[in-house]
């Protein structure tokens, strides 16, 4: 339970779509790095599904008509947030795979997400 709550917090942070600059750490202690492999694929999938469903449910039908989000993104805030979240998640997953220390770790990370 404690582990899952920590993962949920990290996941929420990973999905946060904001233009505000991130605060910088003021202490000299190294930041604790989240290891996605410490979380089961089922927990990750559940968290991703929960977050995606919340964003999806906010989209109004009018936002989907005539590809309005492409021509007037300011009139489709929920759809834009959904797209930005999707892009943030795919970027996060890609970075997790690419930043792995070696080919075996990359394969393990890739398999964890598939």
N, CA and C atoms as a LAMMPS dump frame, in Angstrom:
ITEM: TIMESTEP
0
ITEM: NUMBER OF ATOMS
342
ITEM: BOX BOUNDS ff ff ff
-5.0000000000000000e+02 5.0000000000000000e+02
-5.0000000000000000e+02 5.0000000000000000e+02
-5.0000000000000000e+02 5.0000000000000000e+02
ITEM: ATOMS id mol type element x y z
1 1 1 N 0.808 -1.21 0
2 1 2 C 0 0 0
3 1 3 C 0.848 1.27 0
4 2 1 N 1.87 1.339 0.87
5 2 2 C 2.72 2.523 0.898
6 2 3 C 3.455 2.679 -0.417
7 3 1 N 3.947 1.562 -0.959
8 3 2 C 4.678 1.567 -2.222
9 3 3 C 3.768 2.062 -3.345
10 4 1 N 2.519 1.582 -3.373
11 4 2 C 1.577 1.986 -4.415
12 4 3 C 1.277 3.478 -4.32
13 5 1 N 1.151 3.999 -3.119
14 5 2 C 0.882 5.422 -2.957
15 5 3 C 2.049 6.237 -3.495
16 6 1 N 3.269 5.812 -3.231
17 6 2 C 4.434 6.502 -3.761
18 6 3 C 4.448 6.486 -5.278
19 7 1 N 4.09 5.36 -5.857
20 7 2 C 4.035 5.24 -7.308
21 7 3 C 2.969 6.169 -7.866
22 8 1 N 1.834 6.235 -7.182
23 8 2 C 0.752 7.104 -7.652
24 8 3 C 1.193 8.558 -7.663
25 9 1 N 1.913 8.971 -6.639
26 9 2 C 2.405 10.34 -6.587
27 9 3 C 3.382 10.609 -7.725
28 10 1 N 4.291 9.668 -7.956
29 10 2 C 5.254 9.824 -9.041
30 10 3 C 4.527 9.853 -10.375
31 11 1 N 3.553 8.987 -10.53
32 11 2 C 2.795 8.929 -11.781
33 11 3 C 2.07 10.239 -12.025
34 12 1 N 1.44 10.779 -10.996
35 12 2 C 0.736 12.051 -11.141
36 12 3 C 1.699 13.153 -11.574
37 13 1 N 2.898 13.13 -11.002
38 13 2 C 3.908 14.108 -11.367
39 13 3 C 4.343 13.931 -12.813
40 14 1 N 4.483 12.681 -13.231
41 14 2 C 4.91 12.4 -14.607
42 14 3 C 3.877 12.883 -15.609
43 15 1 N 2.621 12.863 -15.231
44 15 2 C 1.563 13.267 -16.145
45 15 3 C 1.238 14.748 -16.084
46 16 1 N 1.8 15.43 -15.097
47 16 2 C 1.497 16.84 -14.928
48 16 3 C 1.919 17.602 -16.176
49 17 1 N 0.964 18.307 -16.745
50 17 2 C 1.253 19.1 -17.932
51 17 3 C 1.135 20.562 -17.529
52 18 1 N 2.27 21.216 -17.442
53 18 2 C 2.28 22.585 -16.956
54 18 3 C 3.372 23.363 -17.663
55 19 1 N 3.125 24.643 -17.865
56 19 2 C 4.149 25.491 -18.468
57 19 3 C 4.953 26.194 -17.38
58 20 1 N 4.524 26.064 -16.123
59 20 2 C 5.254 26.691 -15.026
60 20 3 C 6.588 25.985 -14.822
61 21 1 N 7.637 26.755 -14.527
62 21 2 C 8.936 26.107 -14.301
63 21 3 C 8.905 25.263 -13.034
64 22 1 N 9.611 24.163 -13.056
65 22 2 C 9.708 23.275 -11.897
66 22 3 C 10.615 23.915 -10.85
67 23 1 N 10.239 23.811 -9.572
68 23 2 C 11.135 24.334 -8.541
69 23 3 C 12.41 23.507 -8.48
70 24 1 N 13.494 24.15 -8.163
71 24 2 C 14.758 23.431 -8.058
72 24 3 C 15.001 23.046 -6.612
73 25 1 N 15.712 21.965 -6.417
74 25 2 C 16.016 21.486 -5.075
75 25 3 C 17.072 22.399 -4.466
76 26 1 N 16.861 22.795 -3.215
77 26 2 C 17.768 23.743 -2.592
78 26 3 C 18.802 23.085 -1.69
79 27 1 N 18.632 21.811 -1.382
80 27 2 C 19.604 21.134 -0.527
81 27 3 C 20.635 20.427 -1.387
82 28 1 N 21.729 20.02 -0.758
83 28 2 C 22.772 19.326 -1.502
84 28 3 C 22.551 17.814 -1.534
85 29 1 N 21.465 17.332 -0.899
86 29 2 C 21.183 15.902 -0.913
87 29 3 C 20.724 15.49 -2.309
88 30 1 N 21.179 14.322 -2.781
89 30 2 C 20.705 13.856 -4.091
90 30 3 C 19.234 13.48 -4.02
91 31 1 N 18.511 13.769 -5.074
92 31 2 C 17.09 13.426 -5.118
93 31 3 C 16.94 11.908 -5.216
94 32 1 N 15.937 11.38 -4.527
95 32 2 C 15.666 9.947 -4.623
96 32 3 C 15.036 9.679 -5.977
97 33 1 N 15.604 8.754 -6.712
98 33 2 C 15.13 8.454 -8.059
99 33 3 C 14.138 7.298 -8.014
100 34 1 N 13.017 7.486 -8.651
101 34 2 C 11.984 6.466 -8.737
102 34 3 C 12.4 5.407 -9.756
103 35 1 N 12.334 4.147 -9.368
104 35 2 C 12.64 3.056 -10.283
105 35 3 C 11.33 2.414 -10.707
106 36 1 N 10.978 2.586 -11.956
107 36 2 C 9.712 2.081 -12.472
108 36 3 C 9.625 0.556 -12.36
109 37 1 N 10.751 -0.123 -12.324
110 37 2 C 10.743 -1.581 -12.214
111 37 3 C 10.339 -2.047 -10.818
112 38 1 N 10.343 -1.142 -9.845
113 38 2 C 9.874 -1.488 -8.505
114 38 3 C 8.354 -1.603 -8.452
115 39 1 N 7.702 -1.154 -9.469
116 39 2 C 6.242 -1.164 -9.549
117 39 3 C 5.816 -2.241 -10.546
118 40 1 N 4.839 -3.044 -10.194
119 40 2 C 4.407 -4.096 -11.117
120 40 3 C 3.745 -3.482 -12.35
121 41 1 N 3.815 -4.168 -13.478
122 41 2 C 3.133 -3.661 -14.67
123 41 3 C 1.633 -3.475 -14.443
124 42 1 N 1.036 -4.319 -13.606
125 42 2 C -0.402 -4.206 -13.335
126 42 3 C -0.729 -2.902 -12.601
127 43 1 N 0.121 -2.523 -11.652
128 43 2 C -0.104 -1.27 -10.916
129 43 3 C 0.093 -0.082 -11.858
130 44 1 N 1.138 -0.132 -12.676
131 44 2 C 1.351 0.946 -13.65
132 44 3 C 0.158 1.068 -14.592
133 45 1 N -0.317 -0.066 -15.092
134 45 2 C -1.46 -0.055 -16.015
135 45 3 C -2.701 0.522 -15.338
136 46 1 N -2.924 0.14 -14.085
137 46 2 C -4.09 0.652 -13.357
138 46 3 C -4.001 2.167 -13.176
139 47 1 N -2.814 2.654 -12.828
140 47 2 C -2.63 4.095 -12.64
141 47 3 C -2.779 4.845 -13.955
142 48 1 N -2.214 4.299 -15.026
143 48 2 C -2.344 4.93 -16.34
144 48 3 C -3.8 4.976 -16.775
145 49 1 N -4.511 3.875 -16.557
146 49 2 C -5.919 3.801 -16.947
147 49 3 C -6.754 4.797 -16.161
148 50 1 N -6.507 4.886 -14.87
149 50 2 C -7.256 5.816 -14.022
150 50 3 C -7.044 7.26 -14.479
151 51 1 N -5.799 7.629 -14.703
152 51 2 C -5.497 9 -15.126
153 51 3 C -6.067 9.293 -16.513
154 52 1 N -5.908 8.374 -17.424
155 52 2 C -6.414 8.566 -18.784
156 52 3 C -7.934 8.676 -18.79
157 53 1 N -8.589 7.84 -17.994
158 53 2 C -10.057 7.878 -17.929
159 53 3 C -10.55 9.223 -17.397
160 54 1 N -9.873 9.751 -16.395
161 54 2 C -10.267 11.064 -15.857
162 54 3 C -10.197 12.143 -16.933
163 55 1 N -9.095 12.144 -17.665
164 55 2 C -8.932 13.145 -18.723
165 55 3 C -9.943 12.936 -19.846
166 56 1 N -10.156 11.689 -20.224
167 56 2 C -11.079 11.359 -21.307
168 56 3 C -12.499 11.81 -20.971
169 57 1 N -12.911 11.572 -19.733
170 57 2 C -14.272 11.923 -19.318
171 57 3 C -14.522 13.43 -19.318
172 58 1 N -13.477 14.21 -19.308
173 58 2 C -13.625 15.672 -19.326
174 58 3 C -13.855 16.215 -20.742
175 59 1 N -13.569 15.418 -21.748
176 59 2 C -13.72 15.878 -23.13
177 59 3 C -15.206 15.992 -23.47
178 60 1 N -15.597 17.166 -23.946
179 60 2 C -16.974 17.396 -24.36
180 60 3 C -17.142 16.961 -25.817
181 61 1 N -18.316 16.427 -26.164
182 61 2 C -18.525 15.959 -27.544
183 61 3 C -18.212 17.014 -28.603
184 62 1 N -18.513 18.278 -28.291
185 62 2 C -18.269 19.359 -29.263
186 62 3 C -16.783 19.5 -29.598
187 63 1 N -15.927 19.104 -28.652
188 63 2 C -14.488 19.225 -28.868
189 63 3 C -13.995 18.253 -29.943
190 64 1 N -14.771 17.212 -30.193
191 64 2 C -14.352 16.188 -31.146
192 64 3 C -14.901 16.415 -32.556
193 65 1 N -15.864 17.308 -32.684
194 65 2 C -16.487 17.53 -33.987
195 65 3 C -15.566 18.276 -34.943
196 66 1 N -15.553 17.836 -36.177
197 66 2 C -14.841 18.506 -37.269
198 66 3 C -13.377 18.792 -36.953
199 67 1 N -12.741 17.921 -36.199
200 67 2 C -11.323 18.078 -35.834
201 67 3 C -11.041 19.462 -35.24
202 68 1 N -11.975 19.942 -34.443
203 68 2 C -11.881 21.291 -33.887
204 68 3 C -10.581 21.516 -33.114
205 69 1 N -10.05 20.474 -32.467
206 69 2 C -8.83 20.637 -31.675
207 69 3 C -7.634 21.003 -32.541
208 70 1 N -7.709 20.706 -33.843
209 70 2 C -6.607 21.061 -34.741
210 70 3 C -6.707 22.504 -35.223
211 71 1 N -7.919 22.948 -35.5
212 71 2 C -8.078 24.308 -36.026
213 71 3 C -8.247 25.367 -34.936
214 72 1 N -8.84 24.967 -33.794
215 72 2 C -9.075 25.923 -32.702
216 72 3 C -8.755 25.274 -31.359
217 73 1 N -7.48 25.035 -31.086
218 73 2 C -7.132 24.341 -29.845
219 73 3 C -7.603 25.06 -28.577
220 74 1 N -7.713 26.38 -28.642
221 74 2 C -8.174 27.124 -27.468
222 74 3 C -9.632 26.819 -27.122
223 75 1 N -10.389 26.299 -28.085
224 75 2 C -11.799 25.95 -27.855
225 75 3 C -11.975 24.497 -27.415
226 76 1 N -10.865 23.791 -27.287
227 76 2 C -10.932 22.376 -26.915
228 76 3 C -9.953 22.066 -25.779
229 77 1 N -10.128 22.704 -24.625
230 77 2 C -9.144 22.559 -23.554
231 77 3 C -8.996 21.133 -23.027
232 78 1 N -10.091 20.412 -22.902
233 78 2 C -9.996 19.046 -22.37
234 78 3 C -9.307 18.118 -23.368
235 79 1 N -9.615 18.291 -24.637
236 79 2 C -8.968 17.463 -25.663
237 79 3 C -7.474 17.77 -25.726
238 80 1 N -7.125 19.032 -25.602
239 80 2 C -5.713 19.409 -25.636
240 80 3 C -4.977 18.841 -24.425
241 81 1 N -5.602 18.88 -23.262
242 81 2 C -4.975 18.33 -22.06
243 81 3 C -4.795 16.811 -22.219
244 82 1 N -5.773 16.15 -22.804
245 82 2 C -5.685 14.714 -23.061
246 82 3 C -4.501 14.417 -23.994
247 83 1 N -4.37 15.167 -25.074
248 83 2 C -3.261 14.974 -26.021
249 83 3 C -1.916 15.27 -25.363
250 84 1 N -1.846 16.344 -24.592
251 84 2 C -0.597 16.691 -23.912
252 84 3 C -0.2 15.608 -22.908
253 85 1 N -1.189 15.067 -22.224
254 85 2 C -0.917 14 -21.266
255 85 3 C -0.4 12.754 -21.992
256 86 1 N -1.032 12.404 -23.098
257 86 2 C -0.583 11.259 -23.896
258 86 3 C 0.866 11.458 -24.325
259 87 1 N 1.179 12.639 -24.812
260 87 2 C 2.542 12.92 -25.25
261 87 3 C 3.53 12.869 -24.087
262 88 1 N 3.122 13.371 -22.925
263 88 2 C 3.997 13.335 -21.75
264 88 3 C 4.263 11.892 -21.314
265 89 1 N 3.245 11.064 -21.339
266 89 2 C 3.409 9.663 -20.933
267 89 3 C 4.313 8.925 -21.922
268 90 1 N 4.098 9.103 -23.213
269 90 2 C 4.933 8.401 -24.187
270 90 3 C 6.382 8.88 -24.108
271 91 1 N 6.579 10.162 -23.837
272 91 2 C 7.933 10.68 -23.652
273 91 3 C 8.569 10.064 -22.413
274 92 1 N 7.819 9.986 -21.327
275 92 2 C 8.318 9.393 -20.082
276 92 3 C 8.71 7.929 -20.291
277 93 1 N 7.857 7.17 -20.95
278 93 2 C 8.153 5.753 -21.203
279 93 3 C 9.393 5.625 -22.088
280 94 1 N 9.465 6.416 -23.124
281 94 2 C 10.626 6.383 -24.019
282 94 3 C 11.908 6.687 -23.258
283 95 1 N 11.858 7.703 -22.405
284 95 2 C 13.052 8.058 -21.617
285 95 3 C 13.447 6.936 -20.67
286 96 1 N 12.459 6.291 -20.061
287 96 2 C 12.759 5.165 -19.166
288 96 3 C 13.539 4.088 -19.905
289 97 1 N 13.148 3.808 -21.137
290 97 2 C 13.822 2.776 -21.932
291 97 3 C 15.192 3.271 -22.379
292 98 1 N 15.249 4.439 -22.95
293 98 2 C 16.494 4.963 -23.516
294 98 3 C 17.559 5.223 -22.45
295 99 1 N 17.149 5.672 -21.274
296 99 2 C 18.117 6.015 -20.239
297 99 3 C 18.592 4.819 -19.421
298 100 1 N 18.107 3.633 -19.741
299 100 2 C 18.585 2.435 -19.033
300 100 3 C 20.089 2.283 -19.27
301 101 1 N 20.777 1.706 -18.288
302 101 2 C 22.244 1.707 -18.279
303 101 3 C 22.896 0.892 -19.396
304 102 1 N 22.246 -0.187 -19.857
305 102 2 C 22.824 -1.015 -20.921
306 102 3 C 21.706 -1.694 -21.7
307 103 1 N 22.082 -2.47 -22.708
308 103 2 C 21.088 -3.088 -23.589
309 103 3 C 20.171 -4.047 -22.834
310 104 1 N 20.718 -4.804 -21.896
311 104 2 C 19.896 -5.744 -21.131
312 104 3 C 18.874 -4.986 -20.273
313 105 1 N 19.304 -3.9 -19.656
314 105 2 C 18.389 -3.088 -18.845
315 105 3 C 17.33 -2.435 -19.721
316 106 1 N 17.709 -2.023 -20.931
317 106 2 C 16.726 -1.46 -21.87
318 106 3 C 15.685 -2.494 -22.239
319 107 1 N 16.133 -3.69 -22.526
320 107 2 C 15.2 -4.776 -22.881
321 107 3 C 14.246 -5.054 -21.716
322 108 1 N 14.782 -5.069 -20.51
323 108 2 C 13.947 -5.316 -19.33
324 108 3 C 12.917 -4.196 -19.165
325 109 1 N 13.336 -2.96 -19.353
326 109 2 C 12.438 -1.821 -19.229
327 109 3 C 11.365 -1.87 -20.308
328 110 1 N 11.776 -2.148 -21.531
329 110 2 C 10.824 -2.23 -22.651
330 110 3 C 9.785 -3.313 -22.369
331 111 1 N 10.242 -4.467 -21.924
332 111 2 C 9.341 -5.585 -21.63
333 111 3 C 8.391 -5.227 -20.496
334 112 1 N 8.862 -4.462 -19.546
335 112 2 C 8.036 -4.057 -18.406
336 112 3 C 6.838 -3.235 -18.863
337 113 1 N 7.03 -2.439 -19.895
338 113 2 C 5.943 -1.569 -20.387
339 113 3 C 5.059 -2.226 -21.44
340 114 1 N 5.459 -3.379 -21.964
341 114 2 C 4.651 -3.995 -23.024
342 114 3 C 3.787 -5.112 -22.528
